[in-house]
Amino acid sequence: MRGMICRGLRLELVAGLGMALALPVLPVAAWGAESLSTETALTVAIRDQGGRTKASVTVTVTGDDGQPASGSVAIKDGNRQVGGVALDSKGQATTVLSLAGGTHALTAVYSGDTTHQTSISQKAEVQAQTSSTPNFALTLTAVSPASLPMTLTAGNAGTVKVTVTPQNNASLTAPMFVTLSCSGLPNESSCSFSPTTVEILSTTPTSCATGAAASACPPTTSMVLQTYAAGTAKATIPGKGASPIAWAFLLPGALGLGGLAWGTRRRRWLNRIALVMLVGLVTMMGTTACSPQYGYYNHGPDPNLQTPAGTYTVTVTGQTSGVVSAIENSTTMALTVQ
């Protein structure tokens, strides 16, 4: 009997499996919408300024439905990234690049988002002016996280290596110092450099290999981008509230002055003195109660605000000192805060 029951169960299982295999397989597209393909357009306008070439770059990314895309775009010169920008609500972004002398092949690479696929623009060939004036170029390389555009969760920090590559440094008559700064950060965030200033010499540094060009071992600095998470805890301050001893003096004094002023209505000079003293006491009490210190001790500090989510264009700028005329170059990167 037990053998018959087991055989019956095996037959039912086999039959159920056969029915499951016979069911039609639904395509994946039926369960979720496919991401849209995109088209990335790049336009470049150059201008020569003081022996250096500046390139104004404009990028537009649209989906195959004609709607603007969101996210960020990387600007590349060949295989090297020279900038990164966040797209605005119209799917557009602009930035200015400092180009060394020679030929450049610029492309814009869209990184995609949750509903749009990646895409690459056509190459834009640009000829930059060649000059013997000392100059430098900035290059950003992600350290942690290890890729650009950089994505951080609010409360975390990211590290980027900034390379300052000398150009025509042999014509320097004195060392050139480049000081780094950043702009375009979201609210409730900060950036710092270590070191903040790097030095470019007219000769190849002794730390480089013998016979190497200065551009083969350029100075670098580390940039840390710090975001902040929301905090709701307030500090607990001991001794919160007014002291009972203080009230023991203030209340009787205030009542006494009030009575004195009431009882001396016919003596004008005494009435005036009492009134002045009463006003002074009230002013002192009001000033103490409304002061920042009073508010801090009785209400605690405001909660920390969180870095707002979004995609931002962070501009890293280097400005020189120690030369006849100041030189300023910049590059950009895209930062996404979740």
URGI-V720584 format. One record per residue. N is the residue number from 0. RES is the residue in one letter. OMEGA is omega as a letter, one per 40 degrees, with the letter a starting at -180 (* if undefined). D_FIRST is the distance of its C-alpha to the first C-alpha in whole Angstrom. Layout:
BEGIN
N	RES	OMEGA	D_FIRST
N	RES	OMEGA	D_FIRST
END
This chain:
BEGIN
0	M	a	0
1	R	i	4
2	G	i	5
3	M	a	5
4	I	a	6
5	C	i	9
6	R	i	10
7	G	i	11
8	L	i	13
9	R	i	15
10	L	i	16
11	E	i	17
12	L	i	19
13	V	a	20
14	A	i	21
15	G	i	23
16	L	i	25
17	G	i	26
18	M	i	27
19	A	i	29
20	L	a	31
21	A	a	32
22	L	a	34
23	P	i	38
24	V	a	39
25	L	i	42
26	P	a	45
27	V	a	46
28	A	a	50
29	A	a	48
30	W	a	47
31	G	a	50
32	A	i	54
33	E	i	55
34	S	a	58
35	L	i	62
36	S	a	64
37	T	i	67
38	E	a	71
39	T	i	73
40	A	a	77
41	L	i	79
42	T	a	83
43	V	i	86
44	A	a	89
45	I	i	91
46	R	i	95
47	D	a	97
48	Q	i	98
49	G	a	100
50	G	i	99
51	R	a	96
52	T	i	93
53	K	i	91
54	A	i	88
55	S	a	87
56	V	i	83
57	T	a	82
58	V	i	78
59	T	a	76
60	V	i	72
61	T	i	71
62	G	a	68
63	D	i	67
64	D	i	67
65	G	a	71
66	Q	a	70
67	P	i	71
68	A	i	69
69	S	a	69
70	G	a	68
71	S	a	71
72	V	i	72
73	A	i	74
74	I	a	77
75	K	i	77
76	D	a	80
77	G	i	78
78	N	a	75
79	R	i	77
80	Q	a	76
81	V	i	80
82	G	i	78
83	G	a	76
84	V	i	76
85	A	i	74
86	L	i	74
87	D	a	75
88	S	i	74
89	K	a	75
90	G	a	74
91	Q	i	77
92	A	i	78
93	T	i	82
94	T	i	83
95	V	a	86
96	L	i	86
97	S	a	88
98	L	i	89
99	A	a	90
100	G	i	93
101	G	a	91
102	T	i	89
103	H	i	85
104	A	a	82
105	L	i	81
106	T	i	77
107	A	a	75
108	V	i	71
109	Y	a	69
110	S	i	66
111	G	i	64
112	D	a	63
113	T	a	59
114	T	a	60
115	H	i	63
116	Q	i	62
117	T	i	65
118	S	a	68
119	I	i	71
120	S	i	75
121	Q	a	77
122	K	i	79
123	A	a	83
124	E	a	85
125	V	i	88
126	Q	a	91
127	A	a	92
128	Q	i	96
129	T	a	97
130	S	i	99
131	S	i	100
132	T	i	100
133	P	a	98
134	N	i	94
135	F	i	91
136	A	i	87
137	L	i	84
138	T	a	81
139	L	i	78
140	T	a	75
141	A	i	72
142	V	i	71
143	S	e	68
144	P	a	66
145	A	a	67
146	S	i	67
147	L	e	69
148	P	a	69
149	M	i	69
150	T	a	66
151	L	i	66
152	T	a	64
153	A	a	67
154	G	a	68
155	N	i	67
156	A	i	70
157	G	a	70
158	T	a	73
159	V	i	75
160	K	i	77
161	V	i	80
162	T	i	82
163	V	a	86
164	T	a	87
165	P	i	91
166	Q	a	93
167	N	a	97
168	N	a	97
169	A	a	100
170	S	i	102
171	L	i	102
172	T	i	105
173	A	i	103
174	P	i	99
175	M	a	97
176	F	a	95
177	V	i	92
178	T	a	90
179	L	i	87
180	S	i	86
181	C	i	83
182	S	i	83
183	G	i	81
184	L	i	78
185	P	i	76
186	N	i	77
187	E	i	76
188	S	a	76
189	S	i	78
190	C	i	79
191	S	a	81
192	F	i	82
193	S	e	83
194	P	i	85
195	T	a	87
196	T	i	90
197	V	a	90
198	E	i	93
199	I	a	94
200	L	i	96
201	S	i	99
202	T	i	98
203	T	i	94
204	P	a	93
205	T	i	93
206	S	i	89
207	C	i	89
208	A	a	89
209	T	i	92
210	G	a	93
211	A	i	91
212	A	a	91
213	A	a	91
214	S	a	89
215	A	i	86
216	C	a	86
217	P	i	86
218	P	a	86
219	T	i	83
220	T	a	82
221	S	i	79
222	M	i	78
223	V	i	76
224	L	a	75
225	Q	i	73
226	T	a	72
227	Y	i	71
228	A	i	68
229	A	i	69
230	G	a	69
231	T	a	69
232	A	i	70
233	K	a	74
234	A	i	76
235	T	a	76
236	I	i	80
237	P	i	81
238	G	a	84
239	K	i	83
240	G	a	85
241	A	a	89
242	S	i	90
243	P	i	91
244	I	i	94
245	A	i	95
246	W	i	95
247	A	i	97
248	F	a	100
249	L	a	99
250	L	i	99
251	P	i	102
252	G	i	104
253	A	i	103
254	L	i	104
255	G	i	107
256	L	i	108
257	G	i	107
258	G	i	109
259	L	i	112
260	A	a	112
261	W	a	112
262	G	a	115
263	T	a	117
264	R	a	117
265	R	i	121
266	R	a	122
267	R	a	121
268	W	i	121
269	L	i	119
270	N	a	116
271	R	i	116
272	I	i	115
273	A	i	113
274	L	i	111
275	V	i	111
276	M	i	109
277	L	i	107
278	V	i	106
279	G	i	106
280	L	i	103
281	V	i	101
282	T	i	101
283	M	a	100
284	M	i	97
285	G	i	96
286	T	i	96
287	T	a	94
288	A	a	92
289	C	a	91
290	S	i	92
291	P	a	89
292	Q	i	89
293	Y	i	88
294	G	a	86
295	Y	a	84
296	Y	a	84
297	N	a	83
298	H	a	80
299	G	a	79
300	P	i	79
301	D	i	77
302	P	i	74
303	N	i	74
304	L	a	73
305	Q	i	70
306	T	a	71
307	P	i	71
308	A	i	68
309	G	i	69
310	T	a	71
311	Y	i	74
312	T	i	77
313	V	i	78
314	T	i	82
315	V	a	83
316	T	i	87
317	G	i	89
318	Q	a	93
319	T	i	95
320	S	a	98
321	G	i	101
322	V	a	102
323	V	i	105
324	S	a	102
325	A	i	99
326	I	i	96
327	E	i	93
328	N	a	90
329	S	i	86
330	T	a	83
331	T	i	80
332	M	i	76
333	A	i	73
334	L	i	71
335	T	i	68
336	V	a	68
337	Q	*	64
END
